[in-house]
């Protein structure tokens, strides 16, 4: 197993979600940027929740 770690296009440190990030719920729709993994499956960055009523991104305050 290789110890090489794939770097994302946005190399800003650890790739963990912030502790206060909203978790997805069943039925949530999202928009995201998809990138091809160098040595594995594709991965998503910049995931944004979409409001199902008007298909626009929403915030936790919505």
Secondary structure, 3 states (H helix, E strand, C coil): CCCCCCCCCCCCCCCCCCCCCCCCCCCCEEEEEEECCCCCCCEEEEEEEEECCCCEECCCCC
